[in-house]
Amino acid sequence: MSGAGRIEGARVYFVAGEASGDRLAADLLRALKKNHPDLRAFGVGGPMLKAAGQEQSLDLARHAVVGLTDVLRQLPKFLKIFREVKHEIAEVNPDVVILVDYPGFNLRLAKALHRGPDRRAVVYYVSPQVWAWKAGRAKTMERILERLLVIFPFEVDWFARHAPKLKTRWVGHPLADRWMSQAHAGKKDEVPCVALLPGSRPKEIARHWPILLQTAQRIVREQRNVRFISLATDHEMRQRLEEEWGRHPMSGVSLDILSGQSLTQLTRCTMAIVASGTATLECAMAGLPMLVIYKASALTYWLGRMLVKLPYLSMVNVLAGEKVVPEFLQGAVNPENLTRATLQILRNPRGAESMAGRIREVAAKLGGPGAAERAAGEIGEAIRLQRALVVAAKESVGDGEKGSGGGAEGS
């Protein structure tokens, strides 16, 4: 964007509540600051967003939860945070509030801001998956959002049908940028390498990581020339993984727990066993055959089965519209099943390459690099429109006061 397009004195408020949202928000903030150097960003997020320049009042990413039971257990804490965030937004008085993913918190916040006296302009980055369940929320989003920035191309058509008045813009998937910046450095290992990716939330690690470690032990009993890696989003996650690994000493298992440059590391691998989430798309960008797993509490899983209208959990399968990668859920997530399925891929190179080819086709649908820049352009437009509305409202009030004054003098 040229200097003429800069917005002076812009103020935005970010809310990002998980590791994946923290990274997306950080990329977006850097793009915004590149376009508008004196922009100030306030709000709540995580360490990456803070490092990008957010004046952060709370590390909300540390409080990420999984499922209904976890939410209920920590409800008083989240209600307190919710009130504090609303109060801080009123104090900061930003041009635009930017909500990144985290729908359980952020959709409620958008509603509260819409009901408030100031009617804040709210831009939502990364749509809640209303196309999977609770489609009726699209109408609510149409009413309360200034615009919606989506990362999957099919979402534009879906919202055009279900919320035609909502400005919905596809900006592409941010993973494309990370792929361009990281993937060139990776080289396939000569020894088969399996990525073990349990998810980044503490509950996901607790449910998945011990099973993945047991699976690794079983695999090397069957095929000794296999090594493993796992990737941590930050030091705290790496510490959790290492502590659990230390409690399960396993002879013959070669495991490296790494952090940073995730796509570079994935390109070294032969395949992955990965918890459903953003990591499945990272594996897709690397063209990696994978097994997708997920375990939730019994209540959360039951509610999900009742409410979710899609036949698949993994976004790879959702985007493909068919079963491209195997999914293992709840009780099916066990060492026996995962060992059997992993060895089938490792021992069948032709089948593995066929799966990888179909996965690469899915990855191509995520769009090219530049998602953060395109999203920043949309935020800039939202700020300009909001400022124009504020000026128009002030002028309207001024005109009304002049009209009232003139009438009094003539009476």
For each residue, the residues with C-beta under 8 A, 3 or more apart:
1: 5 6 35 377 380
2: 5
3: 6
4:
5: 1 2 35 380
6: 1 3 35 36 37
7: 10 36 39 380 383 384 387
8: 36 38
9: 38
10: 7 32 36 38 39 40 95 383
11: 39 40 41 42 92 93 94 95
12: 32 39 40 41 42 43 94 95 96 97 98 379 383
13: 41 42 43 88 89 92 94 96 97 98
14: 25 29 41 42 43 44 45 49 54 98 100
15: 43 44 45 60 85 97 98 99 100 102 105 106 109
16: 21 22 24 25 43 44 45 46 49 60 61 100 101 102
17: 21 44 45 60 61 63 64 100 101 102 105 106
18: 21 22 46 61 64 101 102 200 201
19: 22 23 46 61 64 200 201 233 234 237
20: 23 24 101 200 277 278
21: 16 17 18 24 25 45 46 61 100 101 102 126
22: 16 18 19 25 26 45 46 47 48 49 61
23: 19 20 26 27 48 174 233
24: 16 20 21 27 28 100 101 125 126 174 372
25: 14 16 21 22 28 29 45 48 49 52 54 98 100 125
26: 22 23 29 30 45 48 49 51 52
27: 23 24 30 31 52 174 177 371 372
28: 24 25 31 32 98 100 125 372 375 376 379
29: 14 25 26 32 33 41 49 52 53 54
30: 26 27 33 34 52 53 372
31: 27 28 34 35 372 373 375 376
32: 10 12 28 29 35 36 39 41 376 379 380
33: 29 30 36 37 39 41 52 53
34: 30 31 37 376
35: 1 5 6 31 32 39 376 377 380
36: 6 7 8 10 32 33 39 380
37: 6 33 34
38: 8 9 10
39: 7 10 11 12 32 33 35 36
40: 10 11 12 55
41: 11 12 13 14 29 32 33 52 53 54 55
42: 11 12 13 14 54 55 56 57 88 92 94
43: 12 13 14 15 16 49 54 55 56 57 85 88 98
44: 14 15 16 17 56 57 58 59 60 81 85
45: 14 15 16 17 21 22 25 26 48 49 50 54 56 59 60 61 100
46: 16 18 19 21 22 49 50 59 60 61 62
47: 22 50 51 59 61 234
48: 22 23 25 26 45 51 52
49: 14 16 22 25 26 29 43 45 46 52 54 56
50: 45 46 47 54 56 59
51: 26 47 48
52: 25 26 27 29 30 33 41 48 49
53: 29 30 33 41
54: 14 25 29 41 42 43 45 49 50
55: 40 41 42 43
56: 42 43 44 45 49 50 59
57: 42 43 44 84 88
58: 44 81 84 85
59: 44 45 46 47 50 56 62 63
60: 15 16 17 44 45 46 63 81 105
61: 16 17 18 19 21 22 45 46 47 64
62: 46 59
63: 17 59 60 74 77 78 81
64: 17 18 19 61 200 201 202
65: 70 71 74 201 203
66: 70 201 203 204 296 300
67: 70 71 203 296 297 299 300
68: 71 72 297 299 300 303
69: 72 73 297 299 300
70: 65 66 67 73 74 203 297
71: 65 67 68 74 75 78 104
72: 68 69 75
73: 69 70
74: 63 65 70 71 77 78
75: 71 72 78 79
76: 79 80
77: 63 74 80 81
78: 63 71 74 75 81 82 105
79: 75 76 82 83
80: 76 77 83 84
81: 44 58 60 63 77 78 84 85
82: 78 79 85 86 105 108 109 112
83: 79 80 86 87
84: 57 58 80 81 87 88
85: 15 43 44 58 81 82 88 89 109
86: 82 83 89 90 109 112 113 116
87: 83 84 90 91
88: 13 42 43 57 84 85 91 92
89: 13 85 86 92 93 94 97 113 120
90: 86 87 93 116 118
91: 87 88
92: 11 13 42 88 89
93: 11 89 90 118
94: 11 12 13 42 89 97 120
95: 10 11 12 121 382 383 386 387
96: 12 13 120 121 122 123 146 379 382 383 386
97: 12 13 15 89 94 109 110 113 120 121 122 123
98: 12 13 14 15 25 28 43 123 125 379
99: 15 102 106 109 110 122 123 124 125
100: 14 15 16 17 21 24 25 28 45 106 125 126
101: 16 17 18 20 21 24 106 125 126 128
102: 15 16 17 18 21 99 105 106
103: 106 107 128 129
104: 71 107 108
105: 15 17 60 78 82 102 108 109
106: 15 17 99 100 101 102 103 109 110 124 128
107: 103 104 110 111 128 137 140 141
108: 82 104 105 111 112
109: 15 82 85 86 97 99 105 106 112 113
110: 97 99 106 107 113 114 122 124 141 144 145
111: 107 108 114 115 140 144
112: 82 86 108 109 115 116
113: 86 89 97 109 110 116 118 119 120 122 144
114: 110 111 119 120 122 143 144
115: 111 112
116: 86 90 112 113 119 120
117:
118: 90 93 113
119: 113 114 116
120: 89 94 96 97 113 114 116
121: 95 96 97 146 382 383 385 386
122: 96 97 99 110 113 114 144 145 146
123: 96 97 98 99 145 146 147 148 149 378 379 382
124: 99 106 110 127 128 141 145 147 148 149
125: 24 25 28 98 99 100 101 149 375
126: 21 24 100 101 149 150 151
127: 124 130 148 149 150 151 155 159
128: 101 103 106 107 124 137 141
129: 103 132 133
130: 127 133 134 135 137 138 141 162
131: 135 154 155 158
132: 129 308 309 310 318
133: 129 130 304 307 308 309
134: 130 137 307
135: 130 131 138 162 309
136: 139 140
137: 107 128 130 134 140 141
138: 130 135 141 142 159 162 163 166
139: 136 142 143 162 163
140: 107 111 136 137 143 144
141: 107 110 124 128 130 137 138 144 145 148 163 166
142: 138 139 145 163 164 165 166
143: 114 139 140
144: 110 111 113 114 122 140 141
145: 110 122 123 124 141 142 148 166
146: 96 121 122 123 167 382 385 386
147: 123 124 166 167 168 169 378 382
148: 123 124 127 141 145 159 166 167 168 169
149: 123 124 125 126 127 169 171 375 378
150: 126 127 155 156 159 168 169 170 171
151: 126 127 155 170 171 172 173 174 366 371
152: 155 170 173 315 319 365 366
153: 156 170 365 367
154: 131 157 158 319
155: 127 131 150 151 152 158 159 168 170
156: 150 153 159 160 168 169 170
157: 154 160 161
158: 131 154 155 161 162
159: 127 138 148 150 155 156 162 163 164 166 168
160: 156 157 163 164 168
161: 157 158 164
162: 130 135 138 139 158 159
163: 138 139 141 142 159 160 166 168
164: 142 159 160 161
165: 142
166: 138 141 142 145 147 148 159 163
167: 146 147 148
168: 147 148 150 155 156 159 160 163
169: 147 148 149 150 156 374 378
170: 150 151 152 153 155 156 367
171: 149 150 151 371 374 375 378
172: 151 176 366 367 368 369 370 371 374
173: 151 152 176 281 366 367 371
174: 23 24 27 151 177 178 371 372
175: 178 179 263 278 281 282 285 366
176: 172 173 179 180 285 366 367 368 369 370 371
177: 27 174 180 181 369 370 371 372
178: 174 175 181 182 262 263 282 285
179: 175 176 182 183 263 285 286 369
180: 176 177 183 369
181: 177 178
182: 178 179 185 186 261 262 263 264
183: 179 180 186 263 264 267 285 286
184:
185: 182 261 264 267
186: 182 183 263 264 265 266 267 268 286
187: 267 268
188: 267 268 269 270
189: 192 193 227 268 269 270
190:
191: 225 226 227
192: 189 223 225 226 227 270 346
193: 189 226 227 228 229 268 269 270
194: 216 219 226 227 228 229 269 270 271 272 273 342 346
195: 228 229 230 231 265 266 269 271 272 273 274 283 288
196: 209 212 213 215 216 228 229 230 255 272 273
197: 230 231 272 273 274 275 279 283
198: 204 205 207 208 209 212 230 241 275
199: 204 205 208 275 277 279
200: 18 19 20 64 204 205 233 237 277
201: 18 19 64 65 66 204 205
202: 64 205 206 240
203: 65 66 67 70 206 207
204: 66 198 199 200 201 207 208 275 277
205: 198 199 200 201 202 208 209 237 240 241 244
206: 202 203 209 210
207: 198 203 204 211 295 296
208: 198 199 204 205 211 212 275 293 294 295 333
209: 196 198 205 206 212 213 240 241 244
210: 206 213 214 244 248
211: 207 208 214 215 293 295 333 334 335 338
212: 196 198 208 209 215 216 230 273 338
213: 196 209 210 216 217 244 245 248 250 253 255
214: 210 211 217 218 248 335
215: 196 211 212 218 219 273 335 338 339 342
216: 194 196 212 213 219 220 228 250 253 255
217: 213 214 220 221 248 250 252 253 335
218: 214 215 221 222 335 336 339
219: 194 215 216 222 223 226 339 342 343
220: 216 217 223 224 226 252 253
221: 217 218 252
222: 218 219 339 343
223: 192 219 220 226 343 346 347
224: 220 252
225: 191 192
226: 191 192 193 194 219 220 223 346
227: 189 191 192 193 194 254 255 256
228: 193 194 195 196 216 253 254 255 256
229: 193 194 195 196 255 256 257 258 265 268 269
230: 195 196 197 198 212 241 255 256 257 258
231: 195 197 257 258 259 262 265 266
232: 235 237 238 241 257 258 259
233: 19 23 200 237 259
234: 19 47 237 238 259
235: 232 238 239 259
236: 239 240
237: 19 200 205 232 233 234 240 241 259
238: 232 234 235 241 242 257 259
239: 235 236 242 243
240: 202 205 209 236 237 243 244
241: 198 205 209 230 232 237 238 244 245 257
242: 238 239 245 246 257
243: 239 240 246 247
244: 205 209 210 213 240 241 247 248
245: 213 241 242 248 255 257
246: 242 243 249
247: 243 244
248: 210 213 214 217 244 245
249: 246
250: 213 216 217 253
251:
252: 217 220 221 224
253: 213 216 217 220 228 250
254: 227 228
255: 196 213 216 227 228 229 230 245
256: 227 228 229 230
257: 229 230 231 232 238 241 242 245
258: 229 230 231 232 265
259: 231 232 233 234 235 237 238
260:
261: 182 185 264 265
262: 178 182 231 265 266 282
263: 175 178 179 182 183 186 266 267 282 285 286
264: 182 183 185 186 261 267 268
265: 186 195 229 231 258 261 262 268 269
266: 186 195 231 262 263 269 272 282 283 285 286 288
267: 183 185 186 187 188 263 264 286
268: 186 187 188 189 193 229 264 265
269: 188 189 193 194 195 229 265 266 272 286 288
270: 188 189 192 193 194 288 289 345 346 352
271: 194 195 288 289 290 291 342 345 346 352
272: 194 195 196 197 266 269 279 283 288 289 290 291
273: 194 195 196 197 212 215 290 291 293 338 342
274: 195 197 279 280 283 290 291 292 293
275: 197 198 199 204 208 279 292 293 294
276: 280 292 293 294 313 314 315 327
277: 20 199 200 204 280
278: 20 175 281 282
279: 197 199 272 274 275 282 283
280: 274 276 277 283 284 290 292 314 315 316 325
281: 173 175 278 284 285 315 316 363 366
282: 175 178 262 263 266 278 279 285 286
283: 195 197 266 272 274 279 280 286 288 290 316 359
284: 280 281 287 288 290 316 359 360 362 363 366
285: 175 176 178 179 183 263 266 281 282 363 366
286: 179 183 186 263 266 267 269 282 283
287: 284 356 357 359 360 363
288: 195 266 269 270 271 272 283 284 356 359
289: 270 271 272 325 345 352 355 356 359
290: 271 272 273 274 280 283 284 316 325 359
291: 271 272 273 274 325 326 328 338 341 342 345
292: 274 275 276 280 313 314 316 317 325 326 327 328
293: 208 211 273 274 275 276 327 328 329 333 338
294: 208 275 276 313 327 328 329 330 333
295: 207 208 211 329 330 333
296: 66 67 207 300 301 304 330
297: 67 68 69 70 300 301
298: 301 302
299: 67 68 69 302 303
300: 66 67 68 69 296 297 303 304
301: 296 297 298 304 305 329 330
302: 298 299 305 306
303: 68 299 300 306 307
304: 133 296 300 301 307 308
305: 301 302 308
306: 302 303
307: 133 134 303 304
308: 132 133 304 305
309: 132 133 135
310: 132 313 318
311: 317
312: 317 318 323 327
313: 276 292 294 310 317 327 329
314: 276 280 292 317 318 325 327
315: 152 276 280 281 318 319
316: 280 281 283 284 290 292 319 320 324 325 359 362
317: 292 311 312 313 314 320 322 323 324 325 327
318: 132 310 312 314 315 321
319: 152 154 315 316 362 365
320: 316 317 323 324 358 361 362
321: 318
322: 317
323: 312 317 320 326 327
324: 316 317 320 355 358 359 362
325: 280 289 290 291 292 314 316 317 355 359
326: 291 292 323 341
327: 276 292 293 294 312 313 314 317 323
328: 291 292 293 294 332 333 337 338 341
329: 293 294 295 301 313 332 333
330: 294 295 296 301 333
331: 334
332: 328 329 337
333: 208 211 293 294 295 328 329 330 337 338
334: 211 331 337 338
335: 211 214 215 217 218 338 339
336: 218 339 340
337: 328 332 333 334 340 341
338: 211 212 215 273 291 293 328 333 334 335 341 342
339: 215 218 219 222 335 336 342 343
340: 336 337 343 344
341: 291 326 328 337 338 344 345
342: 194 215 219 271 273 291 338 339 345 346
343: 219 222 223 339 340 346 347
344: 340 341 347 348 351
345: 270 271 289 291 341 342 348 351 352 355
346: 192 194 223 226 270 271 342 343 352
347: 223 343 344
348: 344 345 351 352
349: 352 353
350: 353 354
351: 344 345 348 354 355
352: 270 271 289 345 346 348 349 355 356
353: 349 350 356 357
354: 350 351 357 358
355: 289 324 325 345 351 352 358 359
356: 287 288 289 352 353 359 360
357: 287 353 354 360 361
358: 320 324 354 355 361 362
359: 283 284 287 288 289 290 316 324 325 355 356 362 363
360: 284 287 356 357 363 364
361: 320 357 358 364 365
362: 284 316 319 320 324 358 359 365 366
363: 281 284 285 287 359 360 366
364: 360 361
365: 152 153 319 361 362
366: 151 152 172 173 175 176 281 284 285 362 363
367: 153 170 172 173 176 371
368: 172 176
369: 172 176 177 179 180
370: 172 176 177 373 374
371: 27 151 171 172 173 174 176 177 367 374 375
372: 24 27 28 30 31 174 177 375 376
373: 31 370 376 377
374: 169 171 172 370 371 377 378
375: 28 31 125 149 171 371 372 378 379
376: 28 31 32 34 35 372 373 379 380
377: 1 35 373 374 380 381
378: 123 147 149 169 171 374 375 381 382
379: 12 28 32 96 98 123 375 376 382 383
380: 1 5 7 32 35 36 376 377 383 384
381: 377 378 384 385
382: 95 96 121 123 146 147 378 379 385 386
383: 7 10 12 95 96 121 379 380 386 387
384: 7 380 381 387 388
385: 121 146 381 382 388 389
386: 95 96 121 146 382 383 389 390
387: 7 95 383 384 390 391
388: 384 385 391 392
389: 385 386 392 393
390: 386 387 393 394
391: 387 388 394 395
392: 388 389 395 396
393: 389 390 396 397
394: 390 391 397 398
395: 391 392 398 399
396: 392 393 399 400
397: 393 394 400 401
398: 394 395 401 402
399: 395 396 402 403
400: 396 397 403 404
401: 397 398 404 405
402: 398 399 405 406
403: 399 400 406 407
404: 400 401 407 408
405: 401 402 408 409
406: 402 403 409 410
407: 403 404 410 411
408: 404 405 411
409: 405 406
410: 406 407
411: 407 408
